[in-house]
Every structure is written in structure tokens, then in C-alpha cells.
Amino acid sequence: MTFPPRLRATLLLLLKLGLLAAALWFVFRRISPRQIGQVLASVQPGWLGVAVGLFAVSKWLAARRLNYFQRAIGVDLTEAVNLRLYWLGMFYNLFLPGGIGGDGYKVLVLRRAYPSKTAALVRALVLDRVSGLLALGVLLVALAWVVPLPLPGLWIWRGVAGLGAIGILWGGAVAMGRWFAPFGPTYWRTQGMALGVQAAQLLCTLALLAATHTVSQQPAYLLVFLASSVAAALPFTVGGAGAREVVFLLGAQWLGLNAAVSVSLSLLFYLLSAAVALPGALVGENGLQGAVERS
């Protein structure tokens, strides 16, 4: 059965909302909202402000990384115009998940100025996402060497994961050079920026831990955060909400962390990401298309 595009988008949104509700039900069946409320009530505003600033820096780096991919295919945007478009896309991804979304909107705007590059623009966005996931994988492996994971044969697992991460990085460079030739020269630069994005978000998470007065087992919380970022990157819920909380809860149970702090950390990260994305509404669509075409 084929559904009209608008109906299909509505059904997809309802499915995502259903998965979000199920995820939150799963979390709050296993942890008391009162416990989370106690953690959130004790948050230090100063550290919360630091976390917001670090997250904004991570998104600025992410916007620059995407611009390198775009310039590799001849889409020459100034950093200022690219940042405006990126921030508006962030707003759409988080607050208007039922429509075309932020990535779809960026392609829509850019294809009007570069009508022959639609397929290349889609590839650029996909590779941008892939570079972020590769960076997450590398940092996950690095933290797995620090955190005492409850796994039999831990050293073997760590060795295999480390070799796998190195192999994936080099394999990515070879694959991009062979099958995505226009993007090949950007690989190591964009991958380095992807690591910078995730490093800034790890610092953001450390600031959130400080805001919640959490000083013990910080590497383990960071490991769970990275795993939750992988889950949130999958398009199963609205803005990654719900999926991140489930991973934080399960990760806390697996590693013996404070579950209330873990879930509170997830909620705080979602709220600060919403706060950073919200100014994208001020960018607005008016004049943006012309700015892209003049860029």
C-alpha cells in the first residue's frame, strides 16, 4: 500500500511519538521521578551555563565540518551563511520532526541554488553523519580502555575493539577515496573535526556531572553518554529523546552507576540541546535562500 507523502510523514511522526512514549514508560517504571527531581533540583546553574556553551561550540564545529563536505562538491557557502542554515536545520530537527526535518530542509534550500547537485548534497549529509558515528566509535573504544567493564576476557575485547577502530578509520579513508572521490581529500580533516565535536560534547557532559555534584565514576558516565549518542543518532524517536534515556538507564545498571543521576544527565542534555537549537527559529527562512544564492 502506498501512502501520500503528507500521510506518510504523519504516520512516521505518530510512530516516533509512540516509541518515545514507550521508552519513557520503560525508564520511569524502573526509576522514581521523585529521585530524578531531587537531582535536577540540586543542579548548579553556573556549571549548566558552561555545559550550554560547550554544546554550542560542538555544534559550531559540526557546522564547519559539514561545510567542508559541501565545498568538496562545489557548494561554496560562507561560514556565516552555512551557520545560519545549519542552526535552522537544528531547530527543525528538534522542534518540527514530522516534516522534512532539518537535513531535508538544508537539501531543499541548497538544491535551489545548485540544482544539478542534489544527489551530491545528499551524499555529503550522509558522509557527515557517518564521520560523526566513526568519531563516536573511536572515543567509545578509548574510554573502554579506562572503564572497568564487567566483561569476561576484557583485555581481548579491548584489543579487538582497538584494532577494529583503527581498521575502520583507515578503511573509511580508502572507501571515501575510491567510491566518494570528491570527498576524499577532506577525509582526515573532517574526521578530526568530528572528533573535536564529540570531545566538546564530552566536556559538556563533564560540566553536567559537575552541575549535579557527581565526582565519582565520571569515565563510566562518559562511556554511557557516548553509547546513548549512537542510539540518539538513529531516527527512531523525536530528536533522540527516549532512546538516550533508555541507554543511560541500562548503562547505569550495567556499570553500577547512580540511575537517578544517569537519567537526569540524559534529560539535562536534551534540554540544553533544545536551548541551543531554539535560536535557530530566529534565523527564519526569510532571506536565507537569497543569502545562499549570493554566498
PEUR-V639149 format. One line per field, one symbol per residue. ss: DSSP state (2 for helix, 1 for strand, 0 for the rest). Layout:
BEGIN
ss: ???
END
This chain:
BEGIN
ss: 0000222222222222222222222222000022222222200022222222222222222222222222220000002222222222222222200000222222222222202222222222222222222222222222220000000002222222222222222222222222202222002222222222222222222222222000000222222222222222200002220022222222222220002222222222222222222202222000022222220
END
